[in-house]
Amino acid sequence: MPGTALVTGGSSGIGLAIARMLKDEGFELTLVSRRPERIEAAAAELGATSIAADVSEAEECERIVAEHRERFGGLDVLVCNAGQIVWKPIVDTTEEEWDRVQSVNGKGTFLFCRAAIPAMRERGGGAIVCTASISGIVGLPLQSAYSASKGAIVQLTRQLAVELAPDIRVNAVAPGAIDTPFLHRSFTRAPDPAAAKQRSLDRHPMGRFGTADEVARAALFLASDDSSFTTGSVLMVEGGWNAA
């Protein structure tokens, strides 16, 4: 299975956990994030290539895929994990905030998939794994912009799976609340952070938050030959949230 992989949002949390597991499997990696200092540190840890860029810019996405292809000879796995969130009621969400969340989460996924497909086909195919969210499956308070963007990723995953079969598989992971800095920053924005954390815990029948490694293992499965007959799937990693 090992080949080359490109991971967006790879500087921390779920993206970094996925990158670590891909590296352990023997993949040559390019990590992408908009924060140079964080992505350089992550890449140094893994012996990977780092590129600081805005995933919502088409030229940047094309450039990154081209640089990865030139360095490693092709592209086998794309992980679209970059994301942003706004925690506000829809009536308080500005047009600029809405546009930014959609441009990073939804548009960024589209742009990187579009840029990566020709490079993957040169190698005979590949696998794309998108990071969706339980927020793209069910409605949640204060997440109108985020939920809409993640819902778009869910449907884009299904659409691309049909459009790109049989040579490129496209799947998504949909995490619940995962114990990462991203999650804990969200609690600090609530009027009562402790109550917000407890409400989130109560939504998970397993009674705990997930870990970045648990999501990464699911993503690694979808990227690997172990899931060779799996495409268009959204694998929920959410402690039973959607079943309750």
Secondary structure in CASP SS format (residue, H / E / C, confidence):
PFRMAT SS
TARGET T0000
AUTHOR 0000-0000-0000
METHOD secondary structure of the structure
MODEL  1
M C 1.00
P C 1.00
G C 1.00
T E 1.00
A E 1.00
L E 1.00
V E 1.00
T E 1.00
G C 1.00
G C 1.00
S C 1.00
S C 1.00
G H 1.00
I H 1.00
G H 1.00
L H 1.00
A H 1.00
I H 1.00
A H 1.00
R H 1.00
M H 1.00
L H 1.00
K H 1.00
D H 1.00
E C 1.00
G C 1.00
F C 1.00
E E 1.00
L E 1.00
T E 1.00
L E 1.00
V E 1.00
S E 1.00
R C 1.00
R C 1.00
P H 1.00
E H 1.00
R H 1.00
I H 1.00
E H 1.00
A H 1.00
A H 1.00
A H 1.00
A H 1.00
E H 1.00
L H 1.00
G C 1.00
A C 1.00
T E 1.00
S E 1.00
I E 1.00
A E 1.00
A C 1.00
D C 1.00
V C 1.00
S C 1.00
E C 1.00
A H 1.00
E H 1.00
E H 1.00
C H 1.00
E H 1.00
R H 1.00
I H 1.00
V H 1.00
A H 1.00
E H 1.00
H H 1.00
R H 1.00
E H 1.00
R H 1.00
F H 1.00
G C 1.00
G C 1.00
L C 1.00
D C 1.00
V E 1.00
L E 1.00
V E 1.00
C E 1.00
N C 1.00
A C 1.00
G C 1.00
Q C 1.00
I C 1.00
V C 1.00
W C 1.00
K E 1.00
P C 1.00
I H 1.00
V H 1.00
D H 1.00
T C 1.00
T C 1.00
E H 1.00
E H 1.00
E H 1.00
W H 1.00
D H 1.00
R H 1.00
V H 1.00
Q H 1.00
S H 1.00
V H 1.00
N H 1.00
G H 1.00
K H 1.00
G H 1.00
T H 1.00
F H 1.00
L H 1.00
F H 1.00
C H 1.00
R H 1.00
A H 1.00
A H 1.00
I H 1.00
P H 1.00
A H 1.00
M H 1.00
R H 1.00
E H 1.00
R C 1.00
G C 1.00
G C 1.00
G E 1.00
A E 1.00
I E 1.00
V E 1.00
C E 1.00
T E 1.00
A C 1.00
S C 1.00
I H 1.00
S H 1.00
G H 1.00
I C 1.00
V C 1.00
G C 1.00
L C 1.00
P C 1.00
L C 1.00
Q E 1.00
S H 1.00
A H 1.00
Y H 1.00
S H 1.00
A H 1.00
S H 1.00
K H 1.00
G H 1.00
A H 1.00
I H 1.00
V H 1.00
Q H 1.00
L H 1.00
T H 1.00
R H 1.00
Q H 1.00
L H 1.00
A H 1.00
V H 1.00
E H 1.00
L H 1.00
A C 1.00
P C 1.00
D C 1.00
I E 1.00
R E 1.00
V E 1.00
N E 1.00
A E 1.00
V E 1.00
A E 1.00
P E 1.00
G C 1.00
A C 1.00
I E 1.00
D C 1.00
T C 1.00
P H 1.00
F H 1.00
L H 1.00
H H 1.00
R H 1.00
S H 1.00
F H 1.00
T H 1.00
R C 1.00
A C 1.00
P C 1.00
D C 1.00
P H 1.00
A H 1.00
A H 1.00
A H 1.00
K H 1.00
Q H 1.00
R H 1.00
S H 1.00
L H 1.00
D H 1.00
R C 1.00
H C 1.00
P C 1.00
M C 1.00
G C 1.00
R C 1.00
F C 1.00
G E 1.00
T C 1.00
A H 1.00
D H 1.00
E H 1.00
V H 1.00
A H 1.00
R H 1.00
A H 1.00
A H 1.00
L H 1.00
F H 1.00
L H 1.00
A H 1.00
S C 1.00
D H 1.00
D H 1.00
S H 1.00
S C 1.00
F C 1.00
T C 1.00
T C 1.00
G C 1.00
S C 1.00
V E 1.00
L E 1.00
M E 1.00
V E 1.00
E C 1.00
G C 1.00
G C 1.00
W H 1.00
N H 1.00
A H 1.00
A C 1.00
END
